[in-house]
Amino acid sequence: MDKDMQDVLKKAEVLIEALPYIQKFNRKIIVVKYGGSAMSNEELQKNVIKDVTLLKLVGFKPIIVHGGGKEISRWVGKVGKEAQFINGLRVTDEETMEIAEMVLNKVNKSLVTMVEELGVKAVGVSGKDGKLLNVEKKYSGGQDIGFVGDVKTVNAKILYDLLENDYLPIVAPIGMDENFQTYNINADDAACAIAKAVGADKLVFLTDIEGLYKDINDKDSFISRITASEANKLIEDGFIGGGMLPKLNNCTSAIENGVNRVHILDGRIPHCLLLEIFTNSGVGTAIIRDEDKNTMEQ
């Protein structure tokens, strides 16, 4: 058999491997939190959007929740301010809040444009629209970090309506409190709250690391599958620190609140989303329900 024919048959095998996953997830909601380096590189950005668009075209109901931290820091620097962080959370004064909202809306519409260019209908919303994300002021270890919000409630009807009408919702993590004050929301927190509220089958975090390590300095300690209670044990035993700690807390909280699977993926790997969801081996870390420990599916 010549090489060209072998290549063609390999492609067919890949498609057949994906078939059971396509059947299983048809009409299921998947929330993709998109941020980090994959956002600042245009080629990777296009790859991610292609992946999400493909998910939609094969029957998933995707929702994108995006960050924009690096871009916000760049614009904060442009006006002569220095980005400040406490416990990994951006300190957001009034001027920074104004910049953050401007930048996140700009990012939001550029993602909408990319999706529309691929022939899929997208609608970009901020958490302020229709009171999608209602927040209260967040404190970090008792410290005031300014206009940073904790999501209290999600008006899921907006998202259901958009999905029902065949739109791909793209959400900017900005919210309001009961006094209509605007707050910046950590995009991981926003994605987690949305995934819980819409009963998502999957929540995916596209990050700047390969996934979860028991020991970040030991590449052999990579964890490809872990149950929510095993993840909580790692946290309790002090194995997880830095920026991964709040992320993993969000993951286990999502599982405990009805989300079926949570995936942590390296957004710098082209098409990591498709590889994780449509292949038997996957490429990142899947956090699963305790009762699914003995099943093999992604």
Helices and strands as residue ranges (DSSP letters): H 3-25, E 29-34, H 37-40, H 42-57, E 61-66, H 69-78, E 85-86, E 89-90, H 94-117, E 122-126, G 129-131, E 133-140, E 143-154, H 156-164, E 168-172, E 174-176, E 182-184, H 187-198, E 202-207, E 212-213, G 219-221, E 222-223, E 225-227, H 228-236, H 244-256, E 261-266, H 272-278, E 285-288, G 290-292
